[in-house]
Amino acid sequence: QVQLVESGGGLVQPGGSLRLSCVVSGRIFRINAMGWYRQAPGEQRELVAAITSGGSTNSADSVKGRFTISRDNAKNTVYLQMNSLKPEDTAVYYCMISCVVGSRLDDYWGQGTQVTVSS
């Protein structure tokens, strides 16, 4: 059983910062990519940022220069540092990993954490 537990969401004023964390546990042979997605009300889920096992990253144009994804392989944890937050960043943020369990490669998702940017 693979579990992803997210934390760090909340209410923040425009221009503020938050740091999301996602801790992964379970009988995992190898974690490949890790990423953060978000879904605003009435919108489709979208990729925010992703990081490979080697540390290569990519992010959505809307968050470039403001959000930074990182990972600690020893702790099976992925982070999303969010700075200069805007009201349009308001969404439920989901952690996702692509990992090998046994001999099978699968994607797993967290339960989501709410981020609200409002004055």
N, C-alpha and C positions, 0 to 999 in steps of 0.2 A: 504494500500500500504506500503510495506516494502522497505526501501532504505538503501543501504550500500555505504558509501563514503570513499574511501581509499585515503591516502596521505602519503608523505614521501619518495617516490621513487626518483631516480635520477642517476647521474653518480658519481661513486666513484672509487678511485684507489684501487688496491689489498692491502689487509690488513686494509682497512678502515671500517667504520661503518655507518649504516643507521638505522633509526627507522621508521617502518611503523605503521600507525594508521588506524583503520577502525571504523567509527562512524555509528551506526545503529539507524534508526528512523522509526516510524510507529506505527500502532495500534497492538502492540505485547503483548500477554498475558505473555509469558515466553520465554526467550532465553536459550536453552540447550547448546549444544556444539558450540564453535566458533573455526575457524581454518584459516590457511593460506595455500594456494596451489600456485604452480608456474608452468609455462609452457614456456619452451625454444623453439626457432624456430625448427620445425621438430620433436619435442618431444611430448609425452603425458603429460597431466597435472598430477602433482604428489603432494601428501601431503607433506607439509613442517613441520607443527606443528599444534597441536590442543589442546584445553583446555576445560574441562567440566565446568558445572555450579558450581561444588564444588571445582574447582581449580586444578584438576588432569590434567597432561599434558603428551603428547607423541610427539616425533619428529622423523624425518627421520634420519637414521644413518649418512648421509652425512653432517648434520648440527649440530649434537650433540656436545655440548661443545662450540659452536659458536653462535647459535641463541637461543633466549629465548622468549617464548610466555607468555603474561600476559593479564589480562582483568580487567576492572573497571566496575563492574555491575551497579553502580550508574549512570555511564555515558554511558552505553550501548556501550562500546568501547573495542576493542581488539587491542593489540599491538604486534609487532614483532621486537625485538631488534636484529639486525644482526651485529655481530662483526667478525673481521678477514675474511672479504669477499674475495672470490676467483673469478677469471674469470668465472668459471663454475657455479657460483651462478647467472649469468646473465639470466634474464627471466622476464616475466610479472608475477607479484604476485597478486593473487586474495584472497580476504577475503570471507569466507563462514560462514554462521550461520545456525543452525538447531533450529527452533523456532516454538512456538505455536501461531497461529493467529486465534482467535475465538476458534474453537474446532479442528482445523486442524494443524497437524505437517508437516512442509515443510522445505526444504532447500532453502536458498537465497544466491545469489552471488553478489559481487561487480563488478565494471567495469574493474578492474585491474589497476595496477600501474607498470611502467617499472623500473626495476633495472638493471643497466649496470655497470659491474665491469671491468675496463680497465685502463691501464696506457697510 
